[in-house]
């Protein structure tokens, strides 16, 4: 199994909107691609000096081939929507993990 992990640093001024938008719009759009069969949405428990919060969204898919399909066919548009909405107030870091 492949885990696609996105950690996003979110400024305090957009935090409420970000959570709502992720739950009602963005995560459903990602899942509607048919690539991922499950997801988890977390808030990292730590205090930052600038008042920002980190969130982690994890998506699960069966194979690296499915993940590459997502990258080729869907990722750019979905990332652009997030970038357009939040600009530099939500900065993402992405990783891929494989079950051993």
C-alpha positions as CSV (number, residue, x, y, z in Angstrom):
1,X,0.0,0.0,0.0
2,X,1.1,3.6,-0.7
3,X,0.5,6.5,1.7
4,X,0.5,9.9,0.2
5,X,1.1,12.3,3.0
6,X,0.7,16.1,2.7
7,X,1.7,18.3,5.7
8,X,0.5,21.9,5.4
9,X,1.5,24.8,7.5
10,X,-1.5,27.1,7.9
11,X,-1.6,30.6,9.2
12,X,-4.0,31.4,12.0
13,X,-6.0,33.9,9.9
14,X,-7.2,31.2,7.5
15,X,-7.3,28.2,9.8
16,X,-11.0,27.9,10.3
17,X,-11.7,28.3,6.6
18,X,-9.0,25.9,5.7
19,X,-10.4,23.1,7.9
20,X,-13.9,23.6,6.5
21,X,-12.7,23.8,2.9
22,X,-10.6,20.7,3.2
23,X,-13.5,18.7,4.7
24,X,-16.2,19.8,2.4
25,X,-14.4,20.5,-0.9
26,X,-10.8,19.5,-1.3
27,X,-10.6,16.1,0.3
28,X,-13.8,15.0,-1.5
29,X,-12.4,16.1,-4.8
30,X,-9.2,14.1,-4.2
31,X,-11.2,11.0,-3.2
32,X,-13.5,11.5,-6.2
33,X,-10.5,10.9,-8.5
34,X,-11.0,7.2,-7.7
35,X,-7.2,6.8,-7.0
36,X,-7.5,6.7,-3.2
37,X,-9.6,4.4,-1.1
38,X,-9.3,6.1,2.3
39,X,-7.9,9.2,4.0
40,X,-7.1,10.6,7.4
41,X,-7.0,14.3,8.5
42,X,-4.8,15.3,11.5
43,X,-3.7,18.4,13.3
44,X,-0.1,18.2,14.6
45,X,0.1,18.8,18.3
46,X,2.8,21.4,18.8
47,X,3.1,25.1,19.5
48,X,4.7,27.4,16.9
49,X,6.2,30.7,17.6
50,X,4.3,32.4,14.7
51,X,0.8,31.1,15.7
52,X,0.5,28.8,12.6
53,X,-0.7,25.2,12.8
54,X,0.4,22.2,10.8
55,X,-2.2,19.8,9.4
56,X,-1.6,16.4,7.8
57,X,-3.8,14.8,5.2
58,X,-3.0,11.2,4.4
59,X,-4.4,9.4,1.4
60,X,-4.1,5.6,0.8
61,X,-3.9,3.9,-2.5
62,X,-3.0,0.3,-3.6
63,X,0.1,0.9,-5.8
64,X,2.7,3.3,-7.0
65,X,1.1,3.0,-10.4
66,X,-2.1,4.5,-9.0
67,X,-0.2,7.2,-7.4
68,X,1.6,8.1,-10.6
69,X,-1.8,8.2,-12.3
70,X,-2.9,10.7,-9.8
71,X,0.2,12.8,-10.3
72,X,-0.2,12.8,-14.1
73,X,-4.0,13.3,-14.3
74,X,-5.2,15.2,-11.2
75,X,-2.5,16.6,-8.9
76,X,-1.7,19.8,-10.8
77,X,-5.3,21.0,-11.0
78,X,-6.1,20.2,-7.3
79,X,-2.9,21.8,-6.1
80,X,-3.6,24.9,-8.1
81,X,-7.0,25.3,-6.5
82,X,-5.5,25.2,-3.1
83,X,-2.7,27.6,-4.1
84,X,-5.2,30.0,-5.7
85,X,-7.4,30.0,-2.5
86,X,-4.7,30.3,0.1
87,X,-1.5,31.5,-1.7
88,X,1.4,31.6,0.8
89,X,-0.9,31.2,3.9
90,X,-0.9,27.4,3.4
91,X,2.5,25.9,2.5
92,X,2.5,22.2,1.7
93,X,5.2,19.5,2.0
94,X,4.5,16.1,0.4
95,X,5.9,12.6,0.9
96,X,5.2,9.1,-0.3
97,X,5.5,6.1,1.9
98,X,5.2,2.4,1.1
99,X,4.0,-0.3,3.5
100,X,6.8,-2.8,4.2
